[in-house]
């Protein structure tokens, strides 16, 4: 009976410690991004997203809904288009031969919402490819409550001819699920690409959690030895 009581106590302690971490959103980026190989290594469970929308088929994945804007390509905007570098088949510092999501009013921003049904993704990312001024990255939980609101300065390079050196990945993970992300900037238009989502990697227990579990196991072992004597 005492052994079972200790096991129950250990499970209760572990559960309490784990629960205290739930709902804590973590921001990844902004980090340079020229292809999907630049997704942060620890971002997705299994190392890859469930969906990565590169817009190259001139459509948005049915599990995603965009608030405002449109897909643009070379035929409409020429070398002003700034797609992710690799989308035209070569990483060469040019993005105008691919497609991107564009909105002329970057200050109003663009939201991408998960509408796929079932559990919400716990990892949600996007690539900012062009615009001006400060960039704001926001994320919202299943109740559409804001869980991330970050401003990044110093990223735009002032060039609008399809250059890709300034392209940045921005992502968020949250074990409670993410309904939508929103990106805006303070000057002129905005371009976005590689909208993506999946499941986050399992969080690593903190040192305190390991210590509590180790103490519990030691206690169980001590009781078991006394019972054998």
NORKACOR-V523808 format. One record per residue. N is the residue number from 1. RES is the residue in one small letter. OMEGA is omega in whole degrees, -180 to 180 (NA if undefined). NEAR is the number of other ideal C-beta (glycine too) atoms within 8 Angstrom. Layout:
N_RES_OMEGA_NEAR, N_RES_OMEGA_NEAR
This chain:
1_x_-179_4, 2_x_178_7, 3_x_180_10, 4_x_179_7, 5_x_179_8, 6_x_178_12, 7_x_179_10, 8_x_179_8, 9_x_179_9, 10_x_180_14, 11_x_179_8, 12_x_179_8, 13_x_-179_11, 14_x_-180_12, 15_x_-179_8, 16_x_-180_8, 17_x_-179_13, 18_x_-178_10, 19_x_-178_7, 20_x_-180_6, 21_x_-176_9, 22_x_178_8, 23_x_-180_8, 24_x_-179_7, 25_x_177_11, 26_x_-180_7, 27_x_175_10, 28_x_178_12, 29_x_5_10, 30_x_-179_10, 31_x_180_9, 32_x_-174_8, 33_x_177_12, 34_x_178_11, 35_x_180_9, 36_x_176_7, 37_x_-178_5, 38_x_172_9, 39_x_-180_14, 40_x_-172_9, 41_x_-176_5, 42_x_-172_4, 43_x_-175_12, 44_x_170_12, 45_x_-178_9, 46_x_174_6, 47_x_-177_5, 48_x_179_6, 49_x_172_11, 50_x_178_6, 51_x_171_10, 52_x_-178_8, 53_x_-180_10, 54_x_174_11, 55_x_-174_15, 56_x_174_7, 57_x_177_4, 58_x_177_7, 59_x_178_6, 60_x_-180_10, 61_x_-176_8, 62_x_178_6, 63_x_-178_7, 64_x_176_15, 65_x_179_7, 66_x_-177_11, 67_x_-176_10, 68_x_175_9, 69_x_-176_9, 70_x_175_6, 71_x_178_11, 72_x_177_11, 73_x_-175_10, 74_x_-176_9, 75_x_-180_3, 76_x_-171_7, 77_x_178_10, 78_x_-176_7, 79_x_174_8, 80_x_179_9, 81_x_179_19, 82_x_175_15, 83_x_170_17, 84_x_-171_17, 85_x_-173_14, 86_x_-173_10, 87_x_177_13, 88_x_176_10, 89_x_-179_4, 90_x_173_5, 91_x_-172_7, 92_x_179_5, 93_x_-178_7, 94_x_179_10, 95_x_-173_17, 96_x_178_14, 97_x_175_9, 98_x_179_15, 99_x_178_13, 100_x_174_17, 101_x_-173_14, 102_x_167_13, 103_x_-176_13, 104_x_180_6, 105_x_-178_7, 106_x_-180_16, 107_x_178_8, 108_x_173_7, 109_x_177_13, 110_x_175_14, 111_x_170_10, 112_x_-174_13, 113_x_175_10, 114_x_-180_13, 115_x_-174_8, 116_x_-177_7, 117_x_-179_3, 118_x_-178_3, 119_x_176_4, 120_x_173_8, 121_x_176_12, 122_x_174_12, 123_x_-174_16, 124_x_-177_14, 125_x_-180_18, 126_x_178_15, 127_x_173_13, 128_x_-176_16, 129_x_-180_14, 130_x_-180_11, 131_x_-179_13, 132_x_177_9, 133_x_179_10, 134_x_180_8, 135_x_177_17, 136_x_178_13, 137_x_-178_16, 138_x_176_11, 139_x_-174_15, 140_x_-178_12, 141_x_-176_13, 142_x_176_8, 143_x_-177_5, 144_x_175_7, 145_x_-177_6, 146_x_178_7, 147_x_177_11, 148_x_176_10, 149_x_-175_7, 150_x_178_8, 151_x_-180_8, 152_x_-180_12, 153_x_172_6, 154_x_-179_3, 155_x_-179_10, 156_x_-179_11, 157_x_178_7, 158_x_180_5, 159_x_-177_6, 160_x_-177_6, 161_x_176_7, 162_x_178_11, 163_x_-170_11, 164_x_-177_13, 165_x_-178_7, 166_x_-176_11, 167_x_-174_16, 168_x_172_14, 169_x_174_17, 170_x_-178_16, 171_x_179_14, 172_x_172_17, 173_x_176_14, 174_x_-178_15, 175_x_178_11, 176_x_180_8, 177_x_-177_11, 178_x_-180_20, 179_x_-177_11, 180_x_173_12, 181_x_-179_14, 182_x_179_14, 183_x_177_15, 184_x_172_12, 185_x_-166_16, 186_x_-175_8, 187_x_173_9, 188_x_-177_9, 189_x_179_10, 190_x_175_16, 191_x_-178_14, 192_x_-178_12, 193_x_176_18, 194_x_174_13, 195_x_-170_15, 196_x_177_12, 197_x_178_13, 198_x_179_14, 199_x_-178_9, 200_x_174_13, 201_x_-180_8, 202_x_-180_5, 203_x_178_7, 204_x_179_4, 205_x_179_8, 206_x_-178_8, 207_x_180_5, 208_x_179_7, 209_x_179_11, 210_x_-178_9, 211_x_179_8, 212_x_180_12, 213_x_-180_12, 214_x_178_8, 215_x_179_8, 216_x_180_14, 217_x_177_9, 218_x_179_8, 219_x_178_10, 220_x_180_12, 221_x_180_8, 222_x_178_8, 223_x_-179_11, 224_x_-179_9, 225_x_180_8, 226_x_-179_7, 227_x_180_8, 228_x_-177_5, 229_x_NA_4
